[in-house]
Every structure is written in structure tokens, then in C-alpha cells.
Amino acid sequence: MKLTIAFLQLLPAGSLEENLDKGIKACLQAKEKGADIALFPEMWSCGYSFPHEKESLRERAAPCDGFFVRRFSEMAAELDMAIAITFLERHEPKPRNTVCLFDRHGKLLYRYAKVHICDFGEADDESVLDAGDSFFVADLDTKDGIVRVGSMICYDREFPESARILMLKGAELLLVPNACPMELNRLAQLRGRAYENMLAIATCNYPSPHPDCNGRSTLFDGVVYLPELPASRDTCVFEAGEGEGVYTAELDVDMLREYRRREVWGMKNRRPELYGEISEKRHI
């Protein structure tokens, strides 16, 4: 079983309506390229640009049952292609940074709100948003079978617990919307998360010259060793350049599943009875 993932590495068009129109055109292009899943960068509805004044922020936010999100549900069914659409979600008491995954029938599989918001005490951070409170994994129906899929959003990947809990819930593929510079160390984080959890991670970023972004969307397939190879292999099977575009990459799900059956890294020798300190609140 192989899965084609489209990375919609796009520059925002402007308003909600303009981003909707550009997003629809990108989904059509993804389908033409044979995609099974189309993945947007973080908070596509507003291009990861949002005011901090309460009323303006609320006006910028899109409801989950509004025309913006609903249109991508309809597009997923029309194109027979899953779509992971990202948006500033209208939510009380504060908006959230959210991704909705619609399957190829237009059915909502999960609505995930970013758990680790970027609250850095700065004027342009996410302190005006609410954080999510759970991680979700769902069975994604594709033309070739079921794949277990979950999501992190950008800063979530910097916490190893995010990918670990998703793996423990059965995820085989993580869809990760992003809006930050993907430099050596952040790419290394993704490589490490895929390696230690024996899963695939698809990350879609904004292209250059979007502020503080540089493209380099990636797919890490998590398969480190193959019996026919004398040494470890590069788990990065795709990395885009910095420019705008709709890029596709293929994930060999069968190879990943066989690797997980054969190797021990992710689960077999875990000792969760010793890990209690991880969930304790501490400051360093």
C-alpha cells in the first residue's frame, strides 16, 4: 500500500475568501498530481497572521461549521481525496489554532487544536489563543485501505510526548501543519520523532518569503533499517525547496508496517512504570 501526500506550500492570498479560493485551486492541483491527502500549512485561513485585540481576533476566526471549513469538506468528497485544512477556529473563551481532517468522502475524522501554543511572552505570540486538550488518531479510508493518522501542529513537535502519545494511540502517519523556519535542528527533531516512534511524519510549511518561514516541507517515513541494506537509511524521503508550490511525495505504508513488525524501537522494551516524572510539573 502506497499513499501520495500533497504538501500545499503556499503563500497566503489575503482575506479568508481569497485564501479559500487559493486553497481550493491548490486542492484541485493536488488531485491532478494523484494525491490521496492534501495538507495545508498552519492556520491557512488567515496565513498565520492574527490580531491580538479581542474583538478583531474573534472576527478573524472561522467557525467549524462555517463556509470556509465546510467548503473543504465538500471538496474532499468531490475530489475523492482527504484534506487536512487549517484555520483560526472560533472558540470560547478564545480562538484556537486548529486542523480538521476530512476523509475522501467528506467526513470529519478529527478536529485537533494545537496543544502546545506558542506563549513566549511576546507581542505577536499565541497567548491570545486557547490551547487544545487532547490528541486524536483516526482511521483514514483511502482507495488502497486504512491508514491510522493523527496530527501535531508546529510547536507540538518540540515536545517528544506529542508524537509518543500519538504513536501509543496507534498512529502510523502524523500530518503536521507548520509556520516557522525549518532549519537543521527542527528538521532533526522531525527525523528523531519519526525514528523513535517508528512512524511517518509529513510536515507542510509556508514558503519563503512568508515571514519567518522558508518552505522545506518534508516527509520522513520512519523506516531506519532494511534487511537488504548494510547500514541505516535516510528516513527523509522528500524535502521541498523554499519556493511556493504544490509538491507530492509517496509513503510506502507496507514497508513501514513490515518494519514495525520486525523491529523493536517503538514499543517492545518500553518501561512505562519508570516514566512518571515526565508528567510532573517542573521548571528548569
Stockholm file with secondary structure:
# STOCKHOLM 1.0

chainA/1-284         MKLTIAFLQLLPAGSLEENLDKGIKACLQAKEKGADIALFPEMWSCGYSFPHEKESLRERAAPCDGFFVRRFSEMAAELDMAIAITFLERHEPKPRNTVCLFDRHGKLLYRYAKVHICDFGEADDESVLDAGDSFFVADLDTKDGIVRVGSMICYDREFPESARILMLKGAELLLVPNACPMELNRLAQLRGRAYENMLAIATCNYPSPHPDCNGRSTLFDGVVYLPELPASRDTCVFEAGEGEGVYTAELDVDMLREYRRREVWGMKNRRPELYGEISEKRHI
#=GR chainA/1-284 SS CEEEEEEEECCCCSSHHHHHHHHHHHHHHHHHTTCSEEECCTTTTTTSCCCCSHHHHHHHCBCTTSHHHHHHHHHHHHHTCEEEEEEEECCSSSCEEEEEEECTTSCEEEEEECSSCCCCSCTTSSTTSBCCCCCCEEEEEETTEEEEEEECCGGGGGSHHHHHHHHHTTCSEEEEECCSCCCHHHHHHHHHHHHHHTCEEEEECCCTTSTTCCCCCEEECCCCCCTTCSSCCCCEEEECCSSCEEEEEEEEHHHHHHHHHHCCTTTTTCCGGGCGGGGSCCCC
#=GC SS_cons         CEEEEEEEECCCCSSHHHHHHHHHHHHHHHHHTTCSEEECCTTTTTTSCCCCSHHHHHHHCBCTTSHHHHHHHHHHHHHTCEEEEEEEECCSSSCEEEEEEECTTSCEEEEEECSSCCCCSCTTSSTTSBCCCCCCEEEEEETTEEEEEEECCGGGGGSHHHHHHHHHTTCSEEEEECCSCCCHHHHHHHHHHHHHHTCEEEEECCCTTSTTCCCCCEEECCCCCCTTCSSCCCCEEEECCSSCEEEEEEEEHHHHHHHHHHCCTTTTTCCGGGCGGGGSCCCC
//
